Amino acid sequence: MSLEEKLRDSSGPELLLNILQKTVKHPLCVKHPPSVKYARCFLSELIRKHEAVHTEPLDELYEALAEVLMAEEPTQCHRSYLLPSGDSVTLSESTAIISHGTTGLVTWDAALYLAEWAIENPAAFAHRTVLELGCGAGLTGLAICKMCCPSAYVFSDCHTCVLEQLRGNILLNGLSLEPDTADPARHPGRNAYNSQSPRVIVAQLDWDVVTAPELAAFRPDVIIAADVLYCPETVLSLVRVLQRLSASLKDQQAPDAYIAFTVRNPKTCQLFTSELGEPWALGGAAVSERPPGPHTGLCEKYLHCSLSEESKVPNYIYIDIYIDIYIC
């Protein structure tokens, strides 16, 4: 049943008041407000739907909209995601898609879907060391830390502003950072502040200059990346990092890698798979598709391939996200 139908069948204001309490009036939203533009659009649409089926105005709706209309749009806002456990991930993000010369200060679709996939597949990360390449605002990593029980999680990015915002988001979500991120090998064991939490490390990592010994120091069991393949240059840099990682861990099994990206240009996807070598050289690939969810028009495809030893690249899954219709 659509919202309009529910409103039409509702004789009192209880439904709308309940919606307000679960959205803009939710304690999490009040403490960490979303962008003013987002709240304004949401409330305006809710009022439009209400007025289409009811002639009697609801004061609480207009009061909430008035509060938003009087507010100034800051350069930072919050996005909060409720987890199946009842916990949440809250991120402070830039309100601009591009800021300080980077797109890494906002969350992109692939990060959201990789986080969902991780939550559905916790065994891929449980009691393992995870290295995230190009972590951005930190959604995927924070969801994995809270839901998948990794032993250690390394957030990495190359941009100073991204890392500064990320550190704040990690602390905002109740996790503690290692005191020294320069040498992860110096910090064995779990988070010193919370024995139930993973070790959390933030590292500045430039794919084009990082060395094999520096990568080997992280000793990752799993590598992940979301929405980092947006041009040929980044594709080549990512593949080189994966190759260096695989070559540097001679005494350790090659890590699994999970790469999620939005297919904006099919040639970028083709370049990625071709640069990896022949990913399905041993036994072919298992492919499964998941239909769009109830709230978005996004569709995922998973491709899990076993790589030959000659390819020197870890086993990997890449997740293509095809944009159909996406309504914010």
N, C-alpha and C positions, 0 to 999 in steps of 0.2 A: 504494500500500500504506500502510495506517495505521500509526501508531507502535506500537499494540498488536500488530499482525501482525508487524511487524519485531522487536519484543521477543520474541514467541512463537517466531519462527524463529531467534533468536539464542541460541547455547548459552553464550556467555561474557559478560563485563561490558563488552566493547569498545564496543558501541553506546552504552550509557549514559555511559561515561567520555568518549566522543567528544562527546556532547551537552553534558556538563558543561563540557568544554574550550571549546566554541563558544558557551557562554552565560554562566553565572555565574562561570566560571573563565577566561573570555576576558580577555586582557590589557587590552582597552579597558574591560571591565566591572569589573575589579579596580581600575584606575586611576580610573575615573569610575563609581562604583556607582549602579545604579538604586535606586528606592525599596525600602525594606525590605519593605513590604507586597507589592510586585510580586514580589520575589525569593522571599518566603515562599510566596505562592500558586503560583508556578511550580514550586518544588521539591516542594511538597506534592502537586501534581498529577502530577509526574513519578514520585514515590514510589508514589502510588496506582496508576498504570498499571503500574509495575514489579511491585508486589505482586500485581496481578491475574493475572499470567502466570508469575511466578517465586516460589518459596517461599524461595529463598536470598537473604537481604538483602545489599545492597551498602553497605559501610561508608562509602565516599566520598559517597554520597547523603545519608546521615544526618549525617555530619560537616558537610557544606555547609549542611544545614538547621539544625543546631545553632548554627552561626556566625551565621546570620540571626536565629534566635530570640533570641539574646543581644544583638543589636544594637538600639540605640534608633532610632526613626524621626526623622530630622532634618526641619527645615522645608524644606530644599532637597534635591533628588535630581538624578540625571543621566538623560538619555535619549540613546542613541546610535543613529545610522542609518548603515548601510553603503551606500556609493554604488557604482554600476556600475564606476567606475574603480578600485575597491579602497580609495579614500579613505573618510573617514567624516565625519559631522557629529555633534558631541556638544553637548548643551545642558544647562545648569544651569537647573532649573525649580523652582517651588514645588510642594510636595506637596499643597497645598490648591487646589481649583478656583478659589475666590475668595479673594484675599489682598490686603491693603492697598486694599480697595475696587475691585479690578479683576479681570477674568478674563484679562488679558493676560500673566500670569506662567506660563501653561501653554500647551502646543501643542494645537490643536484639529484635528479630522479634515480640514477643508478645506485647512489649511496643508500637510498631508502629501500630499494629492492634487494640490494645485497644484504642489508641488515635483516630484512624479512626472511631471505633465504637462509641466512646464518641461524636465525632463531628457530627455523624449521629443521635445521640440520646441526644441532649443537655438538654432536659427536665429532664433527670435523675440526672443532676447535678446543674441545675439553682437554685440560691438562697438557696443553701444547703452547709453544711460544709462537706468537703471531706477529708478523711484521707487515704493517700497512704502508704502502707507497702512495704518496699524494693524499694524505688523510683529510685535508680540507678542514671543515668545521668540526668533524669528529663523530658524526652520527653513527656510522657503521661500527667503529671501534668501541664506542661507549655502549652500544646495544650488545655487542659481543661480550664485553667485560661484565655486563650485568646479567646476561642470560645464558652464556655458553661456557662459563668456568675455565677460561684459559689460565695457564700458569703464569704467563707473562704476555704483555701486549706492548708493542713498539709502534707509536704513532710517528710517522715521518713525513716531512714536507720540506720544500726548499725555501719557501718565502717566510721572511722574518715576521711579517704582520700576521700571517696565517698561524704560525706557531705561537705567537703571543696570544691570539684569540683562543686557540686550542687549549693552551694551559689553563686559561680561565674557565673554559667549558668542562675540562676534566675535574677541576676543583668544585665547580658548580654542581656537578653530579655526584659529589661525595667520595670521589676517588683521590688518592694521594699520589704525588709524583715522586719518582726516585730523586734523591738530592743531587745526583751527578749523572747526566745523560751522556757524558763523553765516552764512557767505557762501560757498556752494559754488562760485561763479563765480571765487573767488580761488585755486582750487586746480586748475589745468588738469593734464592728464596722468594717468598711472596711479599706483598706489600707490608712494610713494617708497621703501618698504622692500623691495618685491618687484615687479620690472617685469612679471612674469607675472600678477600679481593685479590686480583692478580697484581703482579708487579706492573707498574705503568711507567713507561719511558717515553719521552719526547725527544726526537733526534732531528737535527737539520741535515737533510740528505739531498744532495744534488746528483741526479742520475748520471750526469755527464762527467763528473769529476770523482765520484766515490770510487774507492779502490776495493779490490777483492778482499784484502784483509779486514778492511773496515766493515764490509758486509758480513764477513764470516764471524765477526765478534758478536753479532746479534744471535747467531745460531738458531735461525727460525725453523720451525716445523711447518709453518703455513705462511704463505704470502698472499695478501689481498690488495686490490686496488679497485677504485670505483670512479668511472667517468674521467679517466686520465688519457684516453685515446681520442684526441680531438683533431690531430693533424699528423702528417707523416713523420715530422721530427720527433714528436713524443712517442710514437710507435717504435721507432728505431731505438730511442733512448731506453724505453721500458724493456725491450727485448735484450738489449745489452746488459741491463741490470740483472735480469733473470739468468742470463748466461753466466755472468760473473758469480752470482750466488751459487749456482749449481756447481761451477768449477771450483769454488773456494771451499766447499763443504765435503772434502774428500773422505773424511772419517765419519760422515753422517749421511743418512739416506736423503736423497734429494727432496726438498720440501714440496708440498702441494701448493698450487697457486690458483686463486679464484679471482678472475678479472671480470668486472661488470662495466658495461659501457652502453651508452645510447647510440644506436646506429643512425648517425646523421648523414654519413656518406658511406655507402657500401664499399667503396674502394679502400677506405681506412681499415675496415674489418678484414678485407682481403689481404691487405698489406701485412696486418698483424699476423694472420695465420700463415702466410707465406714466409715471413721472416722467422717464425718459430721453427720452420722446417716442415717435415711431413708428420703432423701431429697424430694421424691415424695410421701410422705405419704398422703398428702392432694390433691387429684385431678389430679395427674399425671404431666407430663412435656410437655411443648411446645417446639419443636425443629425446627429450620430452618437452612438451609445451604446456604452459599454464595459461588458461584464458584470463581475460581482464577481470580484475576484482570489481566488487560492487560499487566502489566509489571513484574509480578512475577508468580511463581507457587504455591503460598500459598493459602490455603483454610481454611475457618473458619466455625466452627459449634457453635451455641449458644444454651445453655440449661438453661432455666429459671425455677426454682423450688420454690414452696412454702413449707416452713418448718413448722413442727408442733411446738407448744410452748414447748413441752417436750424436743425438740432437743437442745434448748438454743443456736442456731446458727442463725444468720440473714438470711433473704431471700437473695438469691445470684444467680448470673449468672456466669457460668464459660465458658470460650471460649477456645476450643481446637484448636490449630493451627497445622495442619498436613503438614510437609514439603514434597513437591513433587519435583519440580525442582526450585532451586533458584539461579539466576545468579547475582553476584554482578557487 
